Amino acid sequence: MASAHEGTRGGTREGTATAGTGTVRIDVWIWSVRLTKTRAQAAAACKAGHVRVGGERVKPAHALKAGDEVRLFHAGRERIVVVSRIIRKRVGAPAAAECYVDKSPPPPPREFVAPVAVRDRGAGRPTKRDRREMERLQGPRPGAGPG
């Protein structure tokens, strides 16, 4: 006897991810494999031209099939993935990673951020000595002359 919750969250793996050789909307697939946080973000990326399949810009309703190369520019970097499995429902991260082959370049290294001078609230205006200490930490401001 099947439970009342079969096919919903917590159901069997087959119930949450319909794997097959058919096609699925690209915005649904991008969201399902967790390349974006929401389906709305995936659709917006498609509309803005940040999603390409086979080098061509695609609309959110574009039919995606196994073997397609998807290029997504999102969150400041380009993701290049090859579809290995079609899914229609969002799955956990380990299962989502099995649905594509990631050929993305490594993310750029994080830039070093200079420490920001923090003054205690109510300490008043910085003295000349305080200002020089802050400039030494932050480096000279562009366009600021000597003294």
Residue pairs with C-beta under 8 A, 6 or more apart in sequence:
5 11
6 12
6 15
7 15
7 16
8 15
8 16
9 16
13 91
13 95
16 89
16 91
17 32
17 87
17 88
17 89
17 91
17 95
18 86
18 87
18 88
18 89
19 85
19 86
19 87
20 86
21 65
21 66
21 86
22 65
22 86
23 63
23 64
23 65
23 86
24 32
24 63
24 64
24 86
24 87
24 88
25 60
25 61
25 62
25 63
25 64
26 42
26 46
26 51
26 53
26 58
26 60
26 61
26 62
26 63
26 64
26 70
27 39
27 42
27 43
27 46
27 60
27 61
28 39
28 42
28 88
29 64
29 70
29 83
29 86
29 87
29 88
30 36
30 42
30 45
30 51
30 70
30 72
31 38
31 39
31 41
31 42
31 90
32 87
32 88
32 89
32 90
32 91
32 96
32 99
33 81
33 87
33 91
33 96
33 97
33 99
33 100
34 90
34 93
34 96
35 42
35 72
35 74
35 79
35 81
36 42
36 45
36 72
36 74
41 74
42 51
42 60
43 60
45 51
45 72
45 73
45 74
46 58
46 59
46 60
46 62
47 59
47 60
49 57
50 72
50 73
50 74
51 57
51 58
51 70
51 71
51 72
51 73
52 58
52 70
52 71
53 62
53 64
53 68
53 69
53 70
53 71
54 68
54 69
55 71
64 70
64 83
64 86
65 83
65 86
66 83
66 84
66 85
66 86
67 82
67 83
68 82
68 83
69 80
69 81
69 82
69 83
69 103
70 79
70 80
70 81
70 82
70 83
70 100
71 78
71 79
71 80
72 78
72 79
72 81
73 79
77 104
77 107
77 108
78 104
78 105
79 102
79 104
80 102
80 103
80 104
80 105
81 100
81 101
81 102
81 103
81 104
82 100
82 101
82 103
83 99
83 100
84 98
84 99
84 100
84 101
85 98
85 99
85 100
86 99
87 96
87 99
90 96
91 99
114 137
114 138
114 139
115 137
116 138
117 133
117 134
117 137
117 138
119 126
119 130
126 134
135 141
